[in-house]
């Protein structure tokens, strides 16, 4: 694991212990701030999600390109974390738009990954590995 991955993992561990919000509560509260054309909700939310993911990719790219001292590095990690919040908002709204509970999606994903891990199939290609 490289330094970026280690720092990101440490950052997430620190934040995990500071919050008790559930995925369902987040999804409900996030929906209170949803302002977009409802007749184009699926398209709007999907474009927003990809845009925010692109912002994360761009920040990581610049971190690789420019580097940073420890203070600048931590600032860039915090910026990435803020963008992750935006990605999460769009994920929550996309789940709502397709009438799914974000917590259930998260649990299903963990179950899928645990099954792959048990079968030593975490690596590889395809959804059905």
C-alpha positions in Angstrom: 0.0 0.0 0.0 1.5 3.4 -1.0 1.5 6.5 1.2 -1.6 8.0 -0.5 -3.6 4.8 0.2 -2.4 4.7 3.8 -3.2 8.3 4.5 -6.6 8.0 2.9 -7.3 4.9 5.0 -6.2 6.6 8.2 -8.3 9.7 7.2 -11.4 7.5 6.7 -10.8 5.6 10.0 -10.6 8.9 11.9 -13.8 10.2 10.4 -15.7 6.9 10.9 -15.4 7.2 14.6 -16.7 10.7 14.6 -20.1 10.1 13.0 -23.1 8.0 13.8 -25.4 8.9 10.9 -26.9 5.9 9.1 -27.0 5.6 5.3 -30.8 5.8 5.5 -30.7 9.0 7.5 -28.2 10.5 5.1 -30.3 9.6 2.1 -33.4 11.2 3.7 -31.5 14.4 4.8 -29.7 14.7 1.5 -33.0 14.6 -0.4 -34.0 17.7 1.5 -31.4 19.6 -0.5 -32.2 18.1 -3.9 -32.9 20.9 -6.4 -32.9 19.7 -10.0 -35.5 19.2 -12.8 -37.4 16.2 -11.7 -38.4 15.2 -15.2 -34.7 14.7 -16.0 -33.7 13.4 -12.6 -32.0 10.2 -13.7 -29.9 12.0 -16.3 -29.1 15.0 -14.1 -28.1 12.9 -11.1 -25.9 10.6 -13.2 -24.1 13.5 -14.9 -23.6 15.1 -11.5 -22.1 11.9 -10.1 -19.7 11.4 -13.0 -18.7 15.1 -12.8 -17.9 14.9 -9.1 -16.0 11.6 -9.6 -14.0 13.4 -12.2 -13.2 16.2 -9.8 -11.8 13.6 -7.4 -9.7 12.1 -10.2 -8.4 15.5 -11.1 -7.4 16.3 -7.5 -5.6 13.0 -7.2 -3.9 13.5 -10.6 -2.6 16.9 -9.4 -1.4 15.5 -6.1 0.6 12.9 -8.1 1.9 15.6 -10.5 2.7 18.4 -8.1 3.3 16.5 -4.8 3.0 18.5 -1.6 4.6 19.0 1.8 2.7 17.4 4.7 0.5 20.4 5.3 -0.4 20.7 1.6 -0.8 17.0 1.3 -3.3 16.9 4.2 -5.1 19.9 2.7 -5.4 18.0 -0.6 -6.7 14.9 1.2 -9.4 17.1 2.8 -10.4 18.5 -0.6 -10.7 14.9 -1.9 -12.8 14.1 1.2 -15.1 17.0 0.4 -15.5 15.8 -3.2 -16.3 12.3 -1.8 -19.2 14.0 0.1 -20.5 15.3 -3.2 -20.2 11.9 -4.8 -22.0 10.4 -1.8 -24.8 12.9 -2.2 -25.3 11.9 -5.9 -25.2 8.2 -5.0 -27.9 8.8 -2.4 -30.1 10.7 -4.8 -29.5 8.1 -7.6 -30.5 5.3 -5.2 -33.6 7.3 -4.3 -34.4 8.0 -7.9 -34.4 4.2 -8.6 -36.4 3.6 -5.4 -33.7 1.9 -3.5 -32.4 2.3 0.0 -28.8 3.4 0.2 -28.1 1.3 3.3 -29.5 -1.8 1.5 -27.3 -1.1 -1.5 -24.2 -0.8 0.8 -25.1 -4.0 2.6 -25.6 -5.8 -0.7 -22.2 -4.6 -2.0 -20.5 -5.8 1.2 -22.2 -9.2 0.9 -21.1 -9.5 -2.7 -17.5 -8.6 -1.8 -17.4 -11.0 1.1 -18.6 -13.8 -1.2 -15.9 -13.0 -3.7 -13.3 -12.8 -0.9 -14.4 -16.2 0.4 -14.0 -17.7 -3.1 -10.7 -15.8 -3.7 -12.3 -13.9 -6.6 -11.8 -10.3 -5.5 -9.4 -9.7 -8.4 -10.3 -10.2 -12.1 -12.8 -8.9 -14.5 -16.6 -9.0 -14.8 -19.5 -8.6 -12.5 -20.1 -12.4 -12.1 -16.7 -13.5 -10.8 
